[in-house]
Amino acid sequence: GSTYSSKVFRVTFLTLAASLTVPLLGVTVLLDCPIDPQPISLKEPPLLTGVLEPNIKLRKAERLWENQLVGPESIVNIGDVVFTGTADGKIVKIEDGEIETIARIGHGPCGTREDEPTCGRPLGIRVGPNNTLFVADAYYGLYEVNPGTGETKMLVSTKTLVEGQRLSFVNDLTVTRDGRKIYFTDSSSKWQRRDYLFLIMEGTDDGRLLEYDTVTKEVKVLMVGLRFPNGVQLSPAEDFVLVQETTMARIRRYYVSGLMKGGADMFVENMPGLPDNIRLSSSGGYWVAMPVVRPNPGFSLLDFLSEKPWIKRMIFKLLSQETVTKFVPKYSLVVELSETGSYRRSFHDPSGVTVAYVSEAHEHNGYLYLGSFRSPFICRLNLQHV
C-alpha cells in the first residue's frame, strides 16, 4: 500500500506543481523586465584561504555616532575633524563628537528611492590641497565645498554631455596633490545610483573613467566600456589611477604619466568580493572595501546568476530591487593590497554583525574608519589591535 500511496502523492504533487507553474510562467512571460541582462563570465572565485582566511576581525570595530548618520559612504579627515556624505543628501562635519551639516547639493524631501535624484547623494569625498572638499554627487556631479563656510561650487554638472553621453551615476574621485586634476568615475550612462542592483545584474558596460582639469575646466574620457566602475585611487607616485570594476570583481589600472601614459592593464582580477571604494594604506598599498563577498567554498549568488540571464529576467520580473537585496548575505570584507596588488591581510565580518554593507576603509592615525552605504553609523577599527 505504501508504494501506491507514494505514487499517488507523487502524481498529485506533480499535477499541482504543473498547474501552478504553467500560469506562473505565462504571467512571467507577459511581465516586463526592467533589465536586459547579458551573460558575464567570471572565473571561479579565489579560495578564502591563507591571507584571505575568514576571521571576525571587523567585529572588533566600534560603532561611532550610531543612528545619527544615514549611510556615510566615504570619509575624509582634516586634522581630527571627520567629514562624510550621507544618504539624505548632506555633507557633514564631525568635530569633538558633534555632527554638523555643512552643505547640501540637492534639496529635500529626502528618504525614499523617488526622492534620491533631487535630494542628491554625495558619494566619494576627498580633501584638496587648500583643505577644501571635493565631492562626487551621484546625481548632480563634481563639486568643491568649503568646509568652513559651506559654500559649494559646481565643477562638472551631470546636465553636461561628455563626448555625447550623459553622466548618470557619478561615483568616486581622486585628486592630484597639487589639486590640478580630478579623476572620477561615472558608473553608467543608463542607470542611476538608486538602480545600482539593476546595473550589476544587467552587466551594463557603459561606465567610464574621466579626468577633470581644474585649470582648463576640460573633461576628458580616459576609459570606456567599464562594468560599474566604482572607487578610484591615484598611486602614491601619481603615475597611475586604479579603478574598481565592481560587476567584474576586479581592479583596472590606467597610466596617467610616464612611459605607459594612456595605457591600461589589469591590477587585480577575480577578487573575493565586489569592490566598492579604494584608498591608500600607510604601508604604501591600498585598502579595498567589499560589501558583497563571493564565498569559496560556499555559494555565490552573483556567480551562479552571471551566465544565466533568463533566471535574472525571471527574478526582476517578479521581485523589486529591495527584495532581491534581502537575499544577498551581509558579509563585509576589507583587504589590504600591496603596491603590486597582492593580498597583505584581510578583515572579515561574516554576517555583517558589526559592520554591514562596508563601502570604504579610510586610514587615519592608526585607525581604519569604515564607511557604509546603508548603515546608520561609522565604524572605527584600531589597527594596533588586529
Secondary structure, 3 states (H helix, E strand, C coil): CHHHHHHHHHHHHHHHHHHHHHHHHHHHHHCCCCCCCCCCCCCCCCCCCHHHCCCCHHHHCEEECCCCCCCCCCEEEECCEEEEECCCCEEEEEECCEEEEEEECCCCCCCCCCCHHHHCCEEEEEECCCCCEEEEECCCEEEEECCCCCCEEEEEECCCCECCECCCCEEEEEECCCCCEEEEEECCCCCCHHHHHHHHHHCCCCEEEEEEECCCCCEEEEEEEECCEEEEEECCCCCEEEEEEHHHCEEEEEECCCCCCCCEEEEECCCCEECCCEEECCCCCEEEEECEECCCCCCCHHHHHHCCHHHHHHHHHHCCHHHHHCCCCCCEEEEEECCCCCEEEEEEECCCCCCCCEEEEEEECCEEEEEECCCCCEEEEEHHHC
